[in-house]
Amino acid sequence: MKPEVATAERARLSEAFPTLELDTSGVPSVVTGTLRLDSGIGFSIHLEIPGNYPRGIPKLRLDPKEIPWEIDRHVYPESGIACLCVSSEYRKHWPPGSDLTDFLVVLVQPFLVGQAYYQAHGHWPPGLGRSHGVEGIIEAYRELLTPLGSMEPPVITNFMRLLARPSDPGGHETCPCGSGRRLRECHRSLITDLRRVVDPEHAAADHSILIEP
């Protein structure tokens, strides 16, 4: 992380979360400390900052003494990394220009609120528990593709293929909705809007999970 970026990040972080610190002395850089929710419950924070930040997405590694490393808790058992959202949703919640404080506010805090609720009640808050794996990706894309209404996984896969491409699709191409019409005559504006909020690398990662045998 560049020194000037680190200085700006520390200034905003210390104001919003005075119990957290940004340490850039090692690789990766990390945000550590205790994040306290409005309820008073505190969780240990170990937020790893990738070398290609801010393009790269920070990773929240959890303390297994506080939150079990289990899929049902949206934590990858082999690494302890939190599954904060489906990959394709990161830039929807945390768009370019956002910083570490924004990441903590819009992704980490709600995740920890859900974890506190789970610890108290044995299940996720109503309406906030995303499914795992393929089902979770399909749920996320049905939300992203709300203008299309209900759709089957093959149509979602078609859209993901276009979103995963580094370059914009041409208007002469067939629309992924299944209508048979050219993109310019169908859902080109929807694709354009989605490409503003879905990183092609993230769409490709989700697509690979969706099509794996």
C-alpha positions in Angstrom: 0.0 0.0 0.0 1.4 3.4 -1.0 2.3 5.6 1.9 -0.1 8.4 0.9 -2.9 5.9 0.6 -2.1 4.4 4.0 -2.1 7.9 5.6 -5.6 8.6 4.2 -6.9 5.2 5.2 -5.6 5.5 8.8 -7.1 9.0 9.2 -10.6 7.9 8.2 -10.3 4.5 10.0 -9.2 6.1 13.3 -12.2 8.4 13.2 -14.8 5.7 12.4 -13.3 2.8 14.3 -10.8 4.0 16.9 -10.3 0.5 18.2 -8.9 -0.7 14.9 -5.4 -0.1 13.5 -3.9 -0.4 10.0 -0.5 -2.1 10.0 1.4 -1.8 6.7 4.7 -3.1 8.1 4.2 -6.7 6.8 2.8 -8.5 3.8 -0.1 -8.4 3.5 -1.1 -5.2 5.3 -3.7 -5.8 7.9 -6.4 -4.0 9.9 -6.6 -5.5 13.4 -8.3 -4.8 16.7 -11.8 -5.3 18.1 -14.9 -4.1 16.3 -17.8 -3.4 18.7 -21.4 -3.5 17.5 -24.1 -1.2 18.8 -25.2 -4.1 21.0 -21.8 -3.9 22.8 -20.7 -7.3 21.4 -17.1 -7.2 20.1 -15.4 -9.3 17.5 -11.7 -9.6 16.7 -10.8 -8.1 13.3 -8.0 -9.4 11.1 -8.7 -7.8 7.7 -6.0 -8.7 5.1 -5.3 -6.1 2.4 -4.2 -7.6 -0.9 -1.2 -6.2 -2.7 -3.3 -5.0 -5.6 -5.6 -3.0 -3.3 -7.9 -1.1 -4.0 -8.7 -3.3 -7.0 -8.2 -6.4 -4.9 -10.8 -7.3 -2.3 -9.8 -7.4 1.4 -10.3 -10.7 3.2 -11.7 -11.0 6.7 -10.0 -13.9 8.6 -12.0 -14.9 11.7 -11.0 -16.1 15.2 -12.4 -19.7 15.5 -12.8 -19.1 19.3 -15.4 -16.4 18.4 -17.0 -17.7 15.2 -16.8 -21.4 14.1 -15.1 -22.0 10.8 -18.2 -23.7 9.3 -20.1 -23.3 6.0 -23.3 -22.7 7.9 -21.7 -19.7 9.5 -20.5 -18.4 6.0 -16.9 -19.1 6.9 -14.6 -21.2 4.7 -13.6 -24.1 7.0 -10.1 -24.5 5.5 -9.0 -20.9 5.8 -11.3 -19.1 8.3 -12.0 -16.5 5.6 -15.5 -14.9 5.9 -17.8 -15.2 2.9 -19.2 -11.6 3.1 -21.1 -11.9 -0.2 -21.1 -13.5 -3.6 -18.0 -12.4 -5.5 -20.1 -10.6 -8.2 -21.8 -8.5 -5.5 -18.6 -6.9 -4.0 -18.5 -3.9 -6.4 -22.2 -3.4 -6.0 -21.7 -2.9 -2.2 -18.2 -1.5 -2.4 -17.8 0.4 -5.6 -14.5 1.8 -7.0 -13.4 4.8 -4.9 -14.5 3.2 -1.6 -11.9 2.7 1.2 -11.3 0.3 4.0 -13.7 2.1 6.3 -16.5 1.7 3.7 -15.6 -2.0 3.5 -16.0 -2.4 7.2 -19.3 -0.4 7.3 -21.1 -2.0 4.3 -19.8 -5.6 4.4 -18.0 -6.5 7.7 -20.4 -4.9 10.2 -23.6 -6.4 8.7 -21.8 -9.8 8.6 -20.9 -9.6 12.3 -24.4 -8.4 13.2 -25.7 -11.5 11.6 -23.2 -13.6 13.4 -24.2 -12.1 16.8 -27.8 -12.9 15.9 -26.9 -16.5 14.9 -25.1 -17.0 18.2 -28.2 -15.8 20.2 -30.9 -17.6 18.1 -29.2 -20.5 16.3 -30.1 -19.2 12.9 -29.6 -16.2 10.6 -31.8 -13.1 10.8 -34.9 -13.5 8.6 -34.2 -12.6 5.0 -30.4 -12.2 5.5 -29.2 -15.7 5.3 -27.8 -16.3 1.8 -27.6 -19.9 0.6 -24.2 -21.5 0.1 -22.3 -22.2 -3.1 -24.2 -22.5 -6.4 -27.6 -21.7 -4.8 -26.2 -18.5 -3.3 -24.8 -17.4 -6.6 -28.1 -18.0 -8.3 -29.9 -16.0 -5.6 -27.4 -13.1 -6.0 -27.9 -13.0 -9.8 -31.6 -13.2 -9.6 -31.4 -10.0 -7.5 -28.9 -8.4 -10.0 -31.2 -9.4 -12.9 -34.4 -8.3 -11.2 -35.8 -6.5 -14.3 -36.0 -9.9 -16.0 -38.3 -11.4 -13.4 -38.0 -15.1 -12.5 -35.4 -17.0 -14.6 -33.8 -20.4 -14.8 -30.1 -21.1 -14.1 -29.2 -21.4 -17.8 -30.3 -17.8 -18.5 -28.3 -16.7 -15.5 -25.2 -18.5 -16.9 -25.6 -16.8 -20.2 -25.6 -13.4 -18.5 -22.6 -14.4 -16.4 -20.6 -15.3 -19.5 -21.0 -11.8 -20.9 -20.3 -10.1 -17.6 -17.1 -12.2 -17.3 -15.7 -11.0 -20.6 -13.0 -8.3 -20.3 -14.5 -6.3 -23.2 -18.0 -5.1 -23.8 -20.2 -7.4 -25.9 -21.2 -6.1 -29.4 -24.8 -5.0 -30.1 -25.0 -7.6 -32.9 -24.6 -10.5 -30.5 -27.5 -12.6 -29.3 -29.1 -11.4 -26.1 -28.5 -13.8 -23.2 -32.1 -13.6 -22.1 -33.1 -16.3 -24.6 -35.3 -14.1 -26.7 -33.3 -14.8 -29.9 -33.0 -11.1 -30.6 -29.8 -9.1 -31.0 -28.5 -7.5 -27.8 -29.0 -3.9 -29.2 -32.7 -4.7 -29.6 -33.1 -6.4 -26.2 -31.2 -6.1 -22.9 -28.1 -4.2 -23.9 -28.8 -1.4 -21.4 -29.1 -4.0 -18.6 -25.8 -5.5 -19.5 -24.2 -2.0 -19.6 -25.5 -1.2 -16.2 -24.4 -4.5 -14.7 -20.9 -4.2 -16.1 -20.5 -1.0 -14.1 -21.1 -2.9 -10.8 -19.8 -6.4 -11.6 -16.1 -6.9 -12.0 -15.4 -9.3 -14.9 -12.9 -11.3 -12.7 -15.6 -11.8 -10.0 -18.2 -12.8 -12.6 -15.7 -15.3 -14.0 -15.0 -16.7 -10.6 -18.8 -17.2 -9.9 -19.3 -18.6 -13.4 -16.6 -21.2 -12.8 -18.4 -22.4 -9.6 -21.8 -22.5 -11.4 -20.6 -24.7 -14.3 -18.2 -27.0 -12.4 -19.2 -30.7 -12.5 
